[in-house]
Amino acid sequence: MEERLSEYRIMWVLVLFDLPTETKKEKKAYTDFRKRLVNDGFTMFQFSIYLRHCPSRENAEVHIKRVKSFLPEAGQVGVLCITDKQFGQMELFQGKKEKEVSTPYQQLELF
């Protein structure tokens, strides 16, 4: 049980992207990519940064593979996987004021 809930085992997958939006086709590709991220459980963290909580590295790999399956043809996409411990050490600021790091949602685990 302790191993399952370890802050070193729980993972966060971050998808960072910069996609072109100058033509109608590019805008559609951007919208489709963003919608597919949301449908896969990702939450917007900042405008082009989406993140997803995963209970394990294995689960994170499933979602990373899924993101790779719907990459758009143009633009840049980065995928970063970090532990819950690392995520909790993030410092956020709103202007010069420090802002509390809040989890986008709580993961419910049923036994």
C-alpha positions in Angstrom: 0.0 0.0 0.0 2.7 2.5 1.0 4.6 1.8 -2.3 1.4 2.5 -4.4 1.0 6.0 -2.9 4.6 7.0 -2.9 5.3 10.6 -4.0 8.2 9.1 -6.0 5.9 6.6 -7.9 3.0 9.0 -8.7 3.8 10.8 -11.9 2.7 14.0 -13.7 2.9 14.2 -17.5 3.3 17.7 -18.9 2.7 18.4 -22.6 4.2 21.6 -23.8 3.4 22.8 -27.3 3.8 25.6 -29.7 1.7 25.1 -32.8 1.2 27.4 -35.8 -2.3 29.0 -36.1 -2.1 31.2 -39.2 -4.2 29.2 -41.6 -7.6 27.6 -41.1 -6.0 24.2 -41.4 -3.4 25.0 -38.7 -6.1 26.4 -36.4 -8.1 23.2 -36.8 -5.0 21.0 -36.1 -4.3 23.1 -32.9 -8.0 22.8 -31.8 -8.0 19.1 -32.5 -4.8 18.5 -30.6 -5.9 20.5 -27.6 -9.3 18.7 -27.5 -7.7 15.3 -27.7 -5.4 16.2 -24.7 -8.5 17.2 -22.7 -10.4 14.1 -23.7 -7.4 12.1 -22.4 -7.6 13.7 -19.0 -5.1 16.5 -19.4 -5.8 19.9 -17.7 -4.6 23.3 -18.8 -1.8 24.5 -16.6 -0.8 27.5 -18.7 -1.9 28.4 -22.3 0.3 25.8 -24.1 1.1 23.6 -21.1 -1.3 20.8 -20.2 -0.7 18.3 -17.4 -2.1 15.0 -16.2 -1.8 13.1 -12.9 -0.9 9.4 -13.3 -0.8 6.9 -10.4 2.4 5.2 -11.8 5.2 5.4 -14.4 3.4 2.6 -16.3 0.2 4.6 -16.5 2.1 7.7 -17.5 3.7 5.7 -20.4 0.2 4.8 -21.7 -0.8 8.5 -21.9 2.5 9.5 -23.4 2.1 6.9 -26.1 -1.4 8.2 -26.7 -0.2 11.8 -27.1 2.4 10.6 -29.6 -0.3 8.9 -31.6 -2.1 12.2 -32.3 0.8 14.7 -32.7 0.0 17.4 -35.3 2.0 17.6 -38.5 3.5 21.0 -37.8 4.7 22.8 -34.7 6.7 21.7 -31.6 5.5 19.4 -28.8 7.4 18.4 -25.8 6.4 15.7 -23.2 7.9 15.8 -19.8 7.3 13.3 -17.0 8.0 14.2 -13.4 7.3 12.7 -10.0 4.7 14.0 -7.6 7.5 15.0 -5.3 9.1 17.1 -8.0 5.8 18.7 -8.9 5.2 19.6 -5.3 8.5 21.5 -5.2 7.5 23.8 -8.0 7.5 27.5 -7.2 4.8 29.6 -8.9 4.5 33.4 -9.0 1.7 35.7 -10.0 3.8 38.8 -10.9 6.2 39.1 -7.9 3.8 37.4 -5.5 4.4 33.8 -4.8 1.3 31.7 -5.6 0.4 28.4 -3.9 0.8 25.3 -6.2 -2.6 23.8 -6.4 -3.3 20.4 -7.9 -5.7 20.7 -10.8 -7.8 17.9 -9.4 -7.6 15.2 -6.8 -7.1 11.7 -7.9 -9.7 9.4 -6.3 -8.5 5.9 -5.6 -10.9 3.1 -4.8 -9.8 0.0 -2.9 
